[in-house]
């Protein structure tokens, strides 16, 4: 039986339901009370002091009833209201405060709905360009801002009050403690008509210093713990994700991996950090981070426009330590492609464990094919492979025959702020669509990694590479200098995938 539905008020077929068991219990209780009262009356009435006891009991009951009535009238059970309440509850919000809170809730609901609704391919949302609209319909803009405030009570409150005066909504806040002061990082929604200079001026008047600001987009709405956990998951699944994860964690920065210097790798922790070495615990030098790479080298992260904080340094070091503990790893999935003549080719990720098979493919390639690929002394081609196959510098796809022989390699290389694409297909397997298939998959990886463009360096006579790049159906830029052709593809179009319609996944 439901707790909020009594036996008397429940209905069956539209009529009240009566229960004879309840009636019997009530009658039994009544008879018992009468019997007890009669026994007490007989005992008191026939006793030596019976009348006096009855009189005293009546006086006590009357006094108790009077006191209860007085107490109930003085301490009412009505809900507390106003600021004079003695219960310590918060006063009711004013009309302006209630309207502001309702607007905040409406804005949050609108953002959640927009994130949960799938967008059509190629569609541009207002949030993606940094422009939004508040609940009242006025256009707004998203900003990321950092400023340093004094580490004392009331400093942050004064800053928030100043922003509220300009109708700036604080969507999220992160604090980065320093030795003196605190760096506060805000995600703001401000009126679109409010320029960045006015925002920084307001922050400066409120006590902020060293203010930095830039436009934000919908991706910045993800809270920091969720974003960091996502980056850690990607790094755990694929060692090649570490440079990308660091870049997304730290913003616009340049990441370089330097190999370990012989004779100094073991003693690097004893001296100061240099360009070729870093202490085991890493080094924070203003706008430069130096972290010990898992293979013993150095990962250098540079962000000239904004100094790193100790909090960012700790996050980056934790990500690198996670990568070090997990060791070398790449996803082991593979795709099976059926070429027009009927041959089956598998495409999968490759790393330094495939070095011997890659060198064997080099031996089968002609001097002309190797010269087209490496643009330098062909005899030194083998020493490039260890670098190219390392997940620390990018991702590699290998095309293999049914017997496991490598007949094609495609590389997606992290080159600082840019991304390079390179292909090598064995002579016997050229002109069969393998190069285009590898290229399409590499470009899709670059788009998923958030790269804005990719470039390929080849010789102007390499018509096969030019045709493969044109087959991507992406905007291309061509630059020719002394016979070297640089083709840049802008990745602002629909992601490219496999060009062969008859592939299947295993």
Secondary structure, 3 states (H helix, E strand, C coil): CCCCCCCCCCEECCEECCCHHHHHHHHHHHHHHHHHHHHHHHHHHCCCCHHHHHHHHHHHHHHHHHHHHHHHHHCCCCCCCCCCCCCCCCCCCCHHHHHHHHHHHHHHHHHHHHHHCCCCCCCCCCHHHCEEECCCCCEEEEEEEEEEECCCCCHHHHHHHHHHHCCCEEEEEEEEECCCCEEEEEEEEEECCCCHHHHHHHHHHCCCEEEEEEECCHHHHCCHHHHHHHHHHHHHHCHHHHHHHHHHHHCCCEEEEECCCCCCCCCHHHCCCCCCCCCCCCEEECCEEEEECCCCCEEEEECCCCCCCHHHHHHHHHHHHHHHHHCCCCCCCEEEEECCCCCEEEEEEECHHHHHHHHHHHHHCCHHHHHHHHCCCHHHHHHHHHHHHCHHHEEEEEEECCCCCEEEEEEEEEECCEEEEEEEECHHHCCCCHHHHHHHHHHHHHHHCCCCEEEEEEECCCHHHHHHHHCCCCCEEEEEECCEEEEEEECCCCCCCCCCCCEEEC
